[in-house]
Amino acid sequence: MVKKNRFSEPSLLILISLAEKNRHGYAIMEDIEKNYDIKLGPGTLYGAISRLEKAGYISVLESQERKKPYKLTKEGQIFLTEQIKEIQKVASLGMKRLGLL
């Protein structure tokens, strides 16, 4: 069973990539590598995509030339927003405790 309250870093990066626009798997990998300097292997990428799809956070669009594009769902957008807010809270507390805020 997929837990709906938290996902791993690759899952969050995939959701962030899809928040900008619909993308197929390879385009998601390229976007993540370009913006975060993180190289996801196909097993990691498609495993995370499968979990996100089962959770209802992304959906598959009609295939285009053998490529399967993915789209962020409304539920995925809400989940991503909540996760980003949680990350901001943790980062803010860490910055305060380090005396940086």
Secondary structure in CASP SS format (residue, H / E / C, confidence):
PFRMAT SS
TARGET T0000
AUTHOR 0000-0000-0000
METHOD secondary structure of the structure
MODEL  1
M C 1.00
V C 1.00
K C 1.00
K C 1.00
N C 1.00
R C 1.00
F C 1.00
S C 1.00
E H 1.00
P H 1.00
S H 1.00
L H 1.00
L H 1.00
I H 1.00
L H 1.00
I H 1.00
S H 1.00
L H 1.00
A H 1.00
E H 1.00
K C 1.00
N C 1.00
R E 1.00
H E 1.00
G H 1.00
Y H 1.00
A H 1.00
I H 1.00
M H 1.00
E H 1.00
D H 1.00
I H 1.00
E H 1.00
K H 1.00
N H 1.00
Y H 1.00
D C 1.00
I C 1.00
K C 1.00
L C 1.00
G C 1.00
P H 1.00
G H 1.00
T H 1.00
L H 1.00
Y H 1.00
G H 1.00
A H 1.00
I H 1.00
S H 1.00
R H 1.00
L H 1.00
E H 1.00
K H 1.00
A H 1.00
G C 1.00
Y C 1.00
I E 1.00
S E 1.00
V E 1.00
L C 1.00
E C 1.00
S C 1.00
Q E 1.00
E C 1.00
R C 1.00
K E 1.00
K C 1.00
P E 1.00
Y E 1.00
K E 1.00
L E 1.00
T C 1.00
K H 1.00
E H 1.00
G H 1.00
Q H 1.00
I H 1.00
F H 1.00
L H 1.00
T H 1.00
E H 1.00
Q H 1.00
I H 1.00
K H 1.00
E H 1.00
I H 1.00
Q H 1.00
K H 1.00
V H 1.00
A H 1.00
S H 1.00
L H 1.00
G H 1.00
M H 1.00
K H 1.00
R H 1.00
L C 1.00
G C 1.00
L C 1.00
L C 1.00
END
